[in-house]
Amino acid sequence: MVEEQQSNSVNDIFNDINVKLRDLEEKQNIIKDRVLLIGENLVSQKSEIESELLEIKTKIFDLSDELKRIKMTLTSIIESSNNFARKTELDIMRKQFEMFQPLEIARLTDVERMIEKAINSKKQQN
């Protein structure tokens, strides 16, 4: 009987060890599956991040080019603005033009004609 009890206790111990071993194997399989999922997620996220980084880089290069063009345009506008007349200069020119009024200046021949006309009209009145 002692042998039976010992064999039963040994069997129980083996069964316990066997159950614990199966539990450990299950846990290991679960952990292995989780690690594989995490690895797949990391790979997919890495590829997404790389594509987003590439897109961001191209946008930065485009913006940099556009900024350079804007700077060049502003530089040319600033350089050409020196050639423009200021409002005060235009006012001065307008005043000078109004004082001069070239359309109201009579030519010498016009004055001579007016004098002749006036003389002729006086002669006709007399």
Secondary structure, DSSP 8 states (H G I E B T S, - for coil): -HHHHHHHHHHHHHHHHHHHHHHHHHHHHHHHHHHHHHHHHHHHHHHHHHHHHHHHHHHHHHHHHHHHHHHHHHHHHHHHHTTS--HHHHHHHHHHHHHH-GGG---HHHHHHHHHHHHHHHHHH-
